[in-house]
Amino acid sequence: MLVANISTIIKDFNKTCDSVIQNCEPIIVTRQDNNNVVIISQAEYDNMLENIYVRKSSANYKHIIESINQAKHGNLTTLDIGEEND
């Protein structure tokens, strides 16, 4: 994670935002009295919110973990979307 002071960020805010998006790396903006903020891309923010939502439900989270474990052990089902079900 990158760290920059507020003055540096203000000088070239657009370049900073582009860097956050292109590198998928948040930037900690240091401020007086350690009242720091973090700049992240909206995609990263949305991903964090989705993960928080999924983990709120222990049943959903357990189901996801079980699915991951099944995939790791090769227990997969292949679906052919082109086929019609009778």
C-alpha positions in Angstrom: 0.0 0.0 0.0 1.3 3.4 -1.0 1.5 6.3 1.4 1.5 10.0 0.5 0.9 13.2 2.3 -2.1 15.4 1.5 0.0 18.1 -0.2 1.4 15.6 -2.7 -2.1 14.2 -3.4 -3.6 17.7 -4.0 -0.8 18.6 -6.5 -1.8 15.9 -8.9 -5.1 14.4 -7.8 -6.0 13.0 -11.2 -2.7 11.2 -11.6 -3.1 9.7 -8.1 -6.6 8.5 -8.9 -5.4 6.9 -12.1 -2.6 5.2 -10.2 -5.0 3.7 -7.7 -7.2 2.3 -10.5 -4.5 1.1 -12.8 -2.4 -0.6 -10.0 -5.3 -1.8 -7.9 -3.4 -0.4 -5.0 -4.9 1.8 -2.3 -3.1 5.0 -1.2 -3.0 6.1 2.5 -3.2 9.9 2.6 -1.5 11.1 5.7 -2.9 14.1 7.5 -2.2 16.1 10.7 -2.9 14.4 14.0 -2.9 11.0 12.2 -6.4 11.6 10.8 -5.5 9.6 7.7 -7.8 8.5 4.9 -7.5 5.8 2.2 -8.2 6.3 -1.5 -9.4 3.1 -3.2 -11.0 2.4 -6.5 -14.8 2.0 -6.7 -14.3 -1.6 -7.9 -12.2 -2.4 -4.8 -14.8 -0.7 -2.6 -17.7 -2.6 -4.2 -15.7 -5.8 -3.8 -15.2 -5.2 -0.1 -18.9 -4.4 0.5 -19.9 -7.6 -1.3 -17.4 -9.7 0.8 -18.8 -8.1 4.0 -22.3 -8.9 2.8 -21.5 -12.5 2.0 -19.7 -13.1 5.3 -22.6 -11.6 7.4 -24.5 -14.8 6.8 -22.6 -17.8 8.3 -24.7 -20.2 6.2 -23.8 -18.4 3.0 -20.1 -18.3 4.0 -20.0 -22.0 4.9 -21.7 -22.8 1.6 -19.0 -20.8 -0.4 -16.2 -22.5 1.6 -17.6 -25.9 0.9 -18.0 -25.1 -2.8 -14.3 -23.9 -2.9 -13.2 -27.1 -1.2 -15.2 -29.3 -3.7 -13.7 -27.4 -6.6 -10.2 -27.9 -5.2 -10.8 -31.7 -5.0 -12.1 -31.8 -8.6 -15.8 -32.3 -7.6 -17.2 -30.1 -10.4 -20.3 -30.1 -12.5 -20.1 -28.9 -16.1 -23.2 -27.3 -17.5 -23.7 -26.9 -21.2 -25.8 -23.7 -21.5 -26.6 -24.5 -25.1 -28.6 -27.6 -24.2 -32.3 -27.4 -23.4 -33.6 -29.2 -20.4 -36.6 -31.6 -21.0 
